[in-house]
Amino acid sequence: MDILQKIMESDFLTERRKKILEMRLQGKTLEQIGQNFNITRERVRQIGQNINKKIAKNLTKEELKSYEKAVLENKQKVKKLIEK
């Protein structure tokens, strides 16, 4: 199972937090996410920090490495799409 899929299927993140994580992975800005949820970009940033803490607490070291790698790969994919 892909680590991002495992996180999305987990119960340690709320559905709202899963959606925020998904939007960040899609390259959405804090501002765009905030508008979607009717919250400030600062609140989105705070929620993002909370998401990272929960992920770090609930994954093994190996899973965290896989997660970090997946996030970096995803950012590169998003950057390539933006550059097109």
Number of C-alpha atoms within 10 A of each C-alpha: 5 11 17 18 9 13 17 18 12 14 10 15 17 12 13 11 17 18 15 23 22 14 16 18 18 14 17 15 14 20 15 17 20 18 13 11 13 10 14 15 17 12 12 23 16 12 16 17 12 14 19 13 11 13 18 14 12 14 16 11 11 9 17 16 13 16 20 14 13 16 15 13 12 15 16 13 14 15 13 10 10 9 6 5
